[in-house]
C-alpha cells in the first residue's frame, strides 16, 4: 500500500482529487491544506506527497518538518517523495518545487490518469516530468529571486501588507522589508508595486 498525502489549498478540488486517487486499490490517500500539511505529514508519514505549488503558502514549514539531513537519510523525512503540481506559464512555482527537491513535476492541465501514473513512478523513486513543463523549467532557471523572496512577493502581489506577510511566513516586519528591498533591487523595479508588475509579467508569481 502506498500512502499519499495530497496538499492543496482549495477544499473542493482537494476533496475531488483525493477521491479520484483513492479509487486505486494500492493507494491510500489523505489530504490537507498547506497550513495543515506539516501536522498531517508527521502523523501519516506518506510515501508520496502530491503538492500544489501555485499556493502562496506552498512550502511553508517544509524544511522545518524535514529536520536535519542525517535524520532524513535514516528514514526521518515525513514528506516522502514529492510530486509537484504546477502551471506551465508560472516558472516561479516550478523553481520553488525544484529547490524543495521534488522528484516529479506534473502540469495541472494533465489528466487524472497522468496524476496516478506520476504517483506510481515517484513512489518507485523514478523521476517523472511532464513534457509540457519543459519551457517553464528554462524560464525558472532565469529567475533572479530566491524561494523565500518569491514567497514574499507572491503574498505582496495578493495584496498582503508587510505585517500580514510577516505573520504568514513567521518573519519579523523588518525582515519582510529587507526582502522587499532586495526584490526591488534584483528586478530593477522602482518600488514594490513595480516589482510586482515586473514579476507578474515575467510569470514568476
C-alpha positions as semicolon CSV with decimal commas, in nm:
position;residue;x (nm);y (nm);z (nm)
1;X;0,000;0,000;0,000
2;X;0,134;0,343;-0,098
3;X;0,046;0,626;0,140
4;X;-0,025;0,951;-0,046
5;X;-0,063;1,299;0,100
6;X;-0,237;1,548;-0,130
7;X;-0,167;1,913;-0,041
8;X;-0,400;2,168;-0,199
9;X;-0,549;2,486;-0,055
10;X;-0,882;2,463;-0,241
11;X;-1,103;2,230;-0,039
12;X;-1,336;2,127;-0,322
13;X;-1,055;2,040;-0,562
14;X;-0,856;1,870;-0,286
15;X;-1,151;1,650;-0,193
16;X;-1,230;1,560;-0,554
17;X;-0,871;1,472;-0,638
18;X;-0,830;1,268;-0,321
19;X;-1,146;1,073;-0,406
20;X;-1,023;1,006;-0,759
21;X;-0,677;0,892;-0,649
22;X;-0,831;0,681;-0,372
23;X;-1,013;0,469;-0,631
24;X;-0,682;0,297;-0,698
25;X;-0,667;-0,009;-0,470
26;X;-0,297;0,027;-0,386
27;X;-0,315;0,399;-0,296
28;X;-0,419;0,519;0,049
29;X;-0,492;0,892;0,026
30;X;-0,506;1,168;0,285
31;X;-0,529;1,540;0,212
32;X;-0,452;1,874;0,375
33;X;-0,410;2,243;0,304
34;X;-0,057;2,383;0,315
35;X;-0,122;2,524;0,661
36;X;-0,218;2,181;0,790
37;X;0,037;1,986;0,587
38;X;0,314;1,966;0,846
39;X;0,097;1,808;1,115
40;X;-0,067;1,572;0,866
41;X;0,263;1,459;0,717
42;X;0,412;1,389;1,059
43;X;0,113;1,176;1,151
44;X;0,080;0,999;0,816
45;X;0,446;0,958;0,707
46;X;0,343;0,941;0,338
47;X;0,539;0,761;0,069
48;X;0,442;1,031;-0,182
49;X;0,345;1,393;-0,129
50;X;0,144;1,546;-0,415
51;X;0,172;1,922;-0,371
52;X;0,003;2,213;-0,546
53;X;0,283;2,466;-0,590
54;X;0,066;2,759;-0,701
55;X;-0,043;2,845;-0,347
56;X;0,129;3,147;-0,182
57;X;0,180;2,919;0,119
58;X;0,347;2,644;-0,085
59;X;0,649;2,514;0,100
60;X;0,551;2,662;0,436
61;X;0,708;2,452;0,710
62;X;0,873;2,216;0,461
63;X;1,233;2,238;0,581
64;X;1,137;2,264;0,949
65;X;0,936;1,943;0,927
66;X;1,209;1,756;0,740
67;X;1,464;1,803;1,016
68;X;1,843;1,755;0,980
69;X;1,978;1,582;0,669
70;X;2,117;1,297;0,880
71;X;1,771;1,212;1,008
72;X;1,631;1,211;0,655
73;X;1,895;0,961;0,544
74;X;1,771;0,719;0,809
75;X;1,405;0,749;0,717
76;X;1,326;1,065;0,911
77;X;1,175;1,262;0,624
78;X;0,800;1,296;0,695
79;X;0,715;1,418;0,343
80;X;0,815;1,119;0,134
81;X;0,888;1,170;-0,237
82;X;0,735;1,485;-0,383
83;X;0,523;1,512;-0,698
84;X;0,475;1,883;-0,771
85;X;0,163;2,013;-0,946
86;X;0,246;2,327;-1,142
87;X;0,124;2,554;-1,421
88;X;0,335;2,578;-1,736
89;X;0,308;2,957;-1,754
90;X;0,429;3,013;-1,397
91;X;0,802;2,937;-1,363
92;X;0,816;3,065;-1,004
93;X;0,635;2,765;-0,850
94;X;0,845;2,531;-1,067
95;X;1,160;2,689;-0,926
96;X;1,024;2,651;-0,574
97;X;0,944;2,283;-0,631
98;X;1,292;2,217;-0,769
99;X;1,456;2,382;-0,468
100;X;1,237;2,169;-0,241
101;X;1,375;1,855;-0,406
102;X;1,067;1,742;-0,599
103;X;1,115;1,412;-0,781
104;X;0,819;1,456;-1,016
105;X;0,657;1,752;-1,194
106;X;0,308;1,738;-1,343
107;X;0,109;2,006;-1,525
108;X;-0,219;2,098;-1,357
109;X;-0,377;2,061;-1,701
110;X;-0,285;1,691;-1,712
111;X;-0,549;1,419;-1,688
112;X;-0,623;1,239;-1,358
113;X;-0,478;0,924;-1,512
114;X;-0,145;1,104;-1,560
115;X;-0,158;1,207;-1,195
116;X;-0,196;0,846;-1,086
117;X;0,087;0,743;-1,319
118;X;0,308;1,015;-1,171
119;X;0,235;0,899;-0,817
120;X;0,327;0,542;-0,901
121;X;0,650;0,643;-1,073
122;X;0,761;0,876;-0,795
123;X;0,674;0,611;-0,533
124;X;0,929;0,387;-0,706
125;X;1,192;0,657;-0,679
126;X;1,175;0,742;-1,050
127;X;1,178;1,092;-1,199
128;X;0,853;1,196;-1,365
129;X;0,847;1,518;-1,567
130;X;0,554;1,637;-1,776
131;X;0,690;1,738;-2,117
132;X;0,459;2,042;-2,129
133;X;0,656;2,197;-1,842
134;X;0,987;2,195;-2,031
135;X;0,986;2,562;-2,133
136;X;0,874;2,659;-1,783
137;X;1,190;2,498;-1,645
138;X;1,403;2,707;-1,881
139;X;1,226;3,020;-1,762
140;X;1,259;2,912;-1,398
141;X;1,637;2,888;-1,437
142;X;1,648;3,260;-1,519
143;X;1,457;3,384;-1,213
144;X;1,686;3,613;-1,007
145;X;1,482;3,574;-0,686
146;X;1,526;3,316;-0,412
147;X;1,246;3,085;-0,298
148;X;1,181;3,299;0,010
149;X;1,175;3,618;-0,196
150;X;0,923;3,457;-0,431
151;X;0,706;3,363;-0,132
152;X;0,717;3,720;0,000
153;X;0,644;3,863;-0,344
154;X;0,352;3,623;-0,405
155;X;0,185;3,736;-0,084
156;X;0,253;4,101;-0,166
157;X;0,102;4,052;-0,512
158;X;-0,211;3,919;-0,343
159;X;-0,247;4,245;-0,152
160;X;-0,096;4,138;0,181
161;X;0,059;4,408;0,398
162;X;0,407;4,382;0,547
163;X;0,257;4,270;0,878
164;X;0,038;4,007;0,712
165;X;0,333;3,870;0,514
166;X;0,542;3,857;0,831
167;X;0,275;3,663;1,019
168;X;0,214;3,424;0,730
169;X;0,583;3,339;0,685
170;X;0,678;3,367;1,055
171;X;0,916;3,657;0,994
172;X;0,966;3,997;1,152
173;X;0,833;4,308;0,978
174;X;1,191;4,431;0,933
175;X;1,292;4,108;0,762
176;X;0,999;4,134;0,521
177;X;1,100;4,494;0,438
178;X;1,456;4,374;0,373
179;X;1,324;4,106;0,139
180;X;1,111;4,360;-0,046
181;X;1,412;4,589;-0,084
182;X;1,617;4,301;-0,226
183;X;1,332;4,207;-0,463
184;X;1,304;4,565;-0,586
185;X;1,680;4,582;-0,646
186;X;1,704;4,243;-0,823
187;X;1,411;4,311;-1,054
188;X;1,530;4,663;-1,138
189;X;1,196;4,799;-1,019
190;X;1,122;5,150;-0,892
191;X;0,916;5,032;-0,596
192;X;0,713;4,744;-0,457
193;X;0,424;4,788;-0,700
194;X;0,661;4,798;-0,996
195;X;0,841;4,483;-0,869
196;X;0,507;4,300;-0,855
197;X;0,421;4,417;-1,208
198;X;0,758;4,308;-1,349
199;X;0,742;3,970;-1,176
200;X;0,385;3,901;-1,286
201;X;0,466;3,992;-1,647
202;X;0,763;3,753;-1,633
203;X;0,545;3,477;-1,485
204;X;0,747;3,448;-1,164
205;X;0,442;3,489;-0,938
